Each structure stands twice: as structure tokens, then as C-alpha cells.
Amino acid sequence: MTRGASERLAGKVAIVVGAGQTPGETIGNGRATAILFAREGAQVLCVDRDLGSAEETVRTIESEGGKAAAFAADAIIEDDCRSLAPACVEAFGRIDILHNNVGIGGNDAGTTRIEEEVWDRILAVNLKSVVLPSKHVLPSMRERGSGVITNVSSIAAVCATPMVAYRTSKAGVNAYTQSLALGNARYGIRANAIMPGLMNTPMAIEGQAKQLGVERDELVRARDAQVPLGRRMGTAWDVAHAALFLASDEAAFITGAILPVDGGQSLRAG
């Protein structure tokens, strides 16, 4: 594809944490975001604990004429996160954007049924995976006097759901993002969060279908029916386009925002 100065992220360098994905018929949020960033001119460090999956994302980007590199790191291990900024600077010379896209929700339950091990795992993964990468990329951004951090949350943070650990963790992501925004505004750094609703992604569909013991198509129909706008789930590209806007200079005066990407589902908050 043709690339030029009109691209919305021309000359930018992005780290996408969670740029691989679980297997499935569709594309995941992190991979779609990494690909779209590259299409819009960014050089992308594709980070995932599954290096092979990150490399698949890189191959897609390179096949379209973009520039990317894969890097293996677990977003909840501090030593791994400590290496993100040096790896990105070594590969591409700078860091402009950090996109945090790691999260889990498997085996969650209600308030009287939640298991301690499940609670600990969901809270650790969903919160540490935004806190630790941000902690270790911020010094580089502060030194440059600019940067954008976007965290992927969920409308579960503001909507009624029996998934108590997931909801609590995503509410934490929103609160952390706002603290990140206020605490780093003086350094020229912006921080925002995206709250996806029901999405047709491999983790959401194949993963949940297996956990619930239902057919994939049955689950898709049930989830589609819950979405007010068009009676269909969103896709990873919907999340990616929101991330692109927040990372671009078009959003230069936006920080601390919590953006629903949900077809209106969070309007039923409660």
C-alpha cells in the first residue's frame, strides 16, 4: 500500500503490548491495532508473551510495506517490562505511543462463588499489564516531553455483570488511567482508556464458547442480540480505529478520557 505524509501516525513509534492473539476465525484487538498503526505510518514494536504470535503480526505488517519488530515479554513480569523501552529505542530510536491491550476473564464468578486464585489472577493480569509497561516506558516519554498511553478497559467497568473480578479489575484500569493522565500532563503525556463492549474476537468468542460448552455460532447470535446499535457485536477494527484516533494528533487535547466502543451497550449501565 502507498504510504506518505498524510498518514495519521507518520514518523511515530508505537509499542503495542498484546499484539499477538489466541487462535480463531477473526482478528484480536491487539493485532488489529498494531496493523492499523503501521498502515497509518507508525513503526511498531509488537509485544506478546507468545513470540510466535507477535511474529505473525509483524509478518502481516511487513507484507503491507510497514515496519515492525516482535518482542517477547510478559506484561505482568517487571523484569520483562523493564526491557520494553530499551528494546523499542534500539529498534526504532524513540517511543511515542504505548498501547496496553492485555486482559483475561476466564473462570470469573459472582461475589459468593469467586475463587481466591481466580480473583488474584484476573486482578494481577488486568491491572499489572497496564501499570508495569507504563511505569517503564514513562521515563523515556518524560525525557522527550511527549507521549500517548492508551489502555484497553471494558464496559464491564461501568455495567452490571456477574463477573466480579473482571469488573473490579477494569474499573481499576479506568481509575489508573485517569491518575496516569493527571500525573503526567505536565510532561506533555496523554493517557486515555478504551472500553470495548461485546466484540467478535477470538478470545471473546472461541474462548468463551469453549468455556461455556456452546457452539460458536450460537454464542455469536446471543451476543449480537444484546447490542443496541445494529444488533451486532463490534470487531477488533472498531477498537483499533478508536486507538488510532487517541494516539493521533487529532486527539492532542484529550487526556483522561474513558471512551466506550460498544454500540450503545453501556447506556444500560447499572
Secondary structure, DSSP 8 states (H G I E B T S, - for coil): ----TTSTTTT-EEEEET-S--SSSS--HHHHHHHHHHHTT-EEEEEESSHHHHHHHHHHHHHTT--EEEEE--TT-HHHHHTHHHHHHHHHS---EEEE-----TT---TTT--HHHHHHHHHHHHHHHHHHHHHHHHHHHHHT-EEEEEE--GGGTS--S-HHHHHHHHHHHHHHHHHHHHHGGGTEEEEEEEE-SB--HHHHHHHHHHHT--HHHHHHHHHTT-TTTTS-B-HHHHHHHHHHHHSGGGTT--S-EEEESTTGGGG--
